[in-house]
Amino acid sequence: MMKEKITSDLMRPVFETGAKYYLTVIVLTGIVLWGLFAWVYQLTFGLGVSGMKNSVAWGLYITNFIFFIGISHAGTLVSAILRLTNAEWRRPITRVAETVAVFALIFGGIQIIFDLGHPQRVLDVIIYGRFQSPLLWDVTCIGIYLMSCIFYLYLPLIPDIATLRDNLPINTSKWRRNFYQKLSIGWVGSEKQRRYLHKTIAVMAVLIIPIAISVHTVVSWVFGMTLRPMWHSTIFGPYFVTGAIYSGIATVIIVMSVMRKAYKLQNYMKPIHYNNLGKLLILMVCLWFYFIFAEFLTTGYGTFLYELKVFHSKVLGEFAPIFWGMVSCMAAAFFLLLFRKRLGVIGATTLASIFVNIGMWLERFTIIVPSLTKPLQEGYKAGLYQPTWIEWSITLASFAAFALALCIFYKLFPVISIWEEKEEEDIPQVVKRIETYLPSEEIG
């Protein structure tokens, strides 16, 4: 594939906008506006309009928070590790992974504002927070991780921004010309610039991996450091990190499939990419089932009364439909991935990823709410939690805003890294086939 064709193919979606794009933006914007109305209603009348009470102080908002922070790990695993291992098949994937990481962190952080009830209380956490609290550890780690992810996204964008700057259509607006001119920071593509860029990306890839692992470990410690049944567990750190990587890879696959279809990128996002990501998902689903089995076996085998109350509420009680729905989603994903070649690599892997994310969201819910509904002291009634239309509206709007942010971003910047695709053209074909580990005809 000629380098000129790569530039043309990958720049085209940035400047060609059809009716479907505008319709998508309008629908997503409408959902976001409805969510804003629900939030204003909550600000006006207080958190009492939600289903959260003194007994169950966390609900959908914290579920969304953990879910969004989890999928942000896609930018670490799919991008950073594959860059460090020089996996050449990563090139069409890295931009999607990095943008998912940034926007997931942003909208994950916003969930805390919804849960606190008033934006002003965020400042109280920062000003009056004590560093002995895992909550402040969480704020610190997420802030560092967000800044790192934004920088890590921007670095590989610089050559592509310069390409857009130098190949703008004649009718391009002045603001957009100035926008690309400033963001390209004088990039001309010299050998010295490229050398520095590769070194800086490599350094950031090394640094961002432990930062990302620390983030979801600290998120788990918010629960693990609390003396609540089925929360106070040393297994929560690796358990949360595994789930984060799992849902993160699944989200990258879903976004890839949407962009592949919408922008006609079939020549770049190929079955081999879905096959290799599918292998990673199989590994993560096996680890996830291992952690679930270990957690529930030790809890069910034990005789701690308060633990067993929560255990039975999940497995046989009021939360059983949600728990077994989660398990069913994961089992469906596993079998779809196991037989993905027979069912069609792209379709089966994408469908499995949808099941994974549904299951992981349900898992976050079953971690949070059941433990809060069971009081630690005898004589107290069990708590009840029923999400209201306010919470559901804000939840739906959060996911719509996440999708809308991706739509806008990919109208400003290429979905796939142009300069990395061009670099791949210089790699001998024999090396490419060795690095994919699987002959293309076996999955094509």
Protein Blocks (a to p, Z undefined) as FASTA:
>chain_A
ZZklmmmmmmmmmmmccfklmmmmmmmmmmmmmmmmmmmmmmmnojklpmbdfklmccfk
mmmmmmmmmmmmmmmmmmmmmmmnopaklmmmmmmmmmmmmmmmmmmmmmmmmmnopakl
mmmmmmmpcfkbmklmmmmmmmmmmmmmmmmmmmmmmmmmmmmmmmccfklcfklmmmmm
mmnnopahiaklmmmmmmmmmmmmmmmmmmmmmmmmmmmmmmmmpccehklccklmmmmm
mmmmmmmmmmmmmmmmmmmmmnopmlmmcfklmmmmmmmmmmmmmmmmmmmmmmmmmmmm
mmcfklmmmmmmmmmmmmlmmmmmmmmmmmmmmmmmmmmmmnopklmmmmmmmmmmmmmm
mmmmmmmmmmmmpcfbghiacddddddfklmmmmmmmmmmmmmmmmmmmmmbcfbdfklm
mmmmmpcfklmmmmnopafklmZZ
